[in-house]
Amino acid sequence: YAVKDLISAMMVVSSNDAAAALTEGMPEGEFVRIMNEKAKSLGMNNTYFREPTGLSSLNQSTLSDTLLLVRHAWLNYPELFSVSHKSKIYITELTTNKKQLLTNINPLVANSDFVGGKTGFTEDARQNLISLFTFGEKQYLIILFGSQSRFNDTEKIYNAIRQI
């Protein structure tokens, strides 16, 4: 798969296999070293990556560091939000040219104000969700860590903001 398709799979279906595939062809640990270096360059001083998929409880970050990362992504890679906003995408396997349909696991894509975001889950961290909405002239970022019901919780916060 092309790098663009692997990143799209990570954003739309939270594919850990796609994250691992991005590291192929690199010396062991090099990708994670680059991730940690980038985090430090963004001022994410309380973030440490142990592996690229996000599945290890040794991967650690904070709300303020996550905000720095989201801001950087929004300003420099807005296509990440564009792809995560789509309800369905196709990725193409390069050797066979076979297309694979991926359906977004985030039900918030049905919301017309939803700009994009990223889901996450581990047993230790529980349900996590980054969601960006635009309504009126304003944008609203909702970041949830450790939720029992990330989509419902985000919807509640979103509805409360809309009432303001």
ABEGO torsion letter per residue (X at the ends): XBAAAAAAAAAAAGBAAAAAAAABGBBBGAAAAAAAAAAAAAGBAABBBABAAGABAABBBBAAAAAAAAAAAAAABAAAAAAAABABBBBBBAAAGBBBBBBBABAAAABAABAEEBBBBBAAAEBBBBBBBBBEABBBBBBBBGBABAAAAAAAAAAAAAAX
